[in-house]
Amino acid sequence: MKEITVLAPATVANVVCGFDCLGFALENPCDQMTLRLIAEKTVKIKHLDDFNLPLEPEKNIAGVALLAILDEIEENIGFEIEIAKRIKPGSGIGSSSASAVGAVVAANKLLDERFSLLQLAEFAMKGEFVASQGRHADNVAPCLFGGFTLVRSVEPLDIVKLDFPPLFATVIHPQIEVKTSQARKILPTEISLKSAIQAWSNVGALVAALSKGDYELLARSLEDFIVEPVRKKLIPHFDELKSESLKSGALGGGISGSGPSVFMLSETLETAQTIEKSMREIYSNTEIDFNVYVSEINAEGVKVSKT
Amino acid sequence: MKEITVLAPATVANVVCGFDCLGFALENPCDQMTLRLIAEKTVKIKHLDDFNLPLEPEKNIAGVALLAILDEIEENIGFEIEIAKRIKPGSGIGSSSASAVGAVVAANKLLDERFSLLQLAEFAMKGEFVASQGRHADNVAPCLFGGFTLVRSVEPLDIVKLDFPPLFATVIHPQIEVKTSQARKILPTEISLKSAIQAWSNVGALVAALSKGDYELLARSLEDFIVEPVRKKLIPHFDELKSESLKSGALGGGISGSGPSVFMLSETLETAQTIEKSMREIYSNTEIDFNVYVSEINAEGVKVSKT
């Protein structure tokens, strides 16, 4: 029996000024999943975690993504998948994308890489749709392509893999619920042309900074006057997390996805670890449970752990 | 007597999605100016063209930029400048910036390069202010730095020189008047968050495409749904110029600055020349006088022609 085990990483979307287009992949946490080819055109799901996710393939994110693949192939085969989720659903670091992307990348390996990355992104987005009821590639793109990605357009899907220098992320996940729908609802529908210009100037500078490895420019362009001011209210101690991280040497950062996770970028592992300490200190003084992750940017995306 | 002659190039600002931040320099047309140090703290101006520009330094763009330099130096010296403008004022290809930048670059050479590029940009922007009554670096930046530039912020001034692959521009200047103030007035003050996201995704992709030399991505990201739809009405036959240029192989293009010039980018000189022909054809059927320029992107900006 052919089988493969992959690690699908957490991802950060909505990178500061790059709302709805810029994302990157983390080295950890990762979901682990093992996929086997079976001789029946169906998807069988087993979860090795405590998140009580649905096991019917039509309701499971990985399941829907795999069904989308089965729809595209002629052979009378299917998949059996065991998922050990370690990225908590609702954390704002791409838990559902990891499920979907991990599943389709593993399936594609078992099918001798017959699909392109862009095709895999389309399959994964069908899985993502179960979670978000929307067509988004913000987390799918970095999970699948690795590194930093820019989604230029969703319809048609156009994903750009960006060049980037060594970078480390510190991510705190406060264990509170921020519903994506609520986080969407508080966004302005109209913004001033002036602030839009400021935003796209920063996005352009951010992409240039990543490509040149210009950390100072990167720091200057990590600013967002549109989304962060309205969404930060949903995240306890956001301002403190940010100001203390900057004091500790962070280049910048903000809300991961639609929250509640908050991320900061650093030039060195040492700085990222100093930021971890200061984030832990801030949240240790609260009643809120939390996790903190320190991770280099994951240039690869999904990794094969065993074949 | 120390003297220097420089060529200050025309520039294209508001590069499609990069409204108010992205610009590039052309090889031609260029203003030519000769600067001499004199033993009196003043600026003397002579124009070798027919544009009837004011000769009082306080009212002349190059004059104001040079006075800003004199304000910063201790020595009892001044400048005598002869300007042969070849970039028609009001053409939308950075005529006033060329005057200001050419003057300050020439002055800095005579002063043994004592000022940084960013300082020179500040001096030139004081000159620009005479023309636009606003603080802008859209044309100053590419004229001074050369190549493609991104103005991340005007206050404080932050200019990013972008990497870019070989590119050719075709620019048509219809000899009609489009007032910058009028072109500003018809802009929306508010835009939808949705179209802003589309714009900044394109700006990010455009910068990535320039840095990677990815011409296909460059073509896909050269789209603007915010400014072009309202401003193109000021430019006769804009839609025809654009659609014929794209048919001739242009990567994309749009309004240069606030018009009336229209530019198109191409991967090869041959394509740029084919576009020139089709632009000439379209405007030959009208009563409007016009000039067309074909030019490689000017990587250097202002050039010294004689010392």
Interface residues (C-beta under 8 A of the other chain):
Chain A: C17 G18 F19 D20 C21 L22 L150 V151 R152 S153 D158 V160 L162 D163 L187 P188 T189 E190 I191 S192 L193 K194 A196 I197 Q198 A199 W200 S201 N202 V203 G204 A205 L206 V207 A208 A209 S211 K212 L217 R220 S221 I226
Chain B: C17 G18 F19 D20 C21 L22 L150 V151 R152 S153 D158 V160 L162 D163 L187 P188 T189 E190 I191 S192 L193 K194 A196 I197 Q198 A199 W200 S201 N202 V203 G204 A205 L206 V207 A208 A209 S211 K212 L217 R220 S221 I226
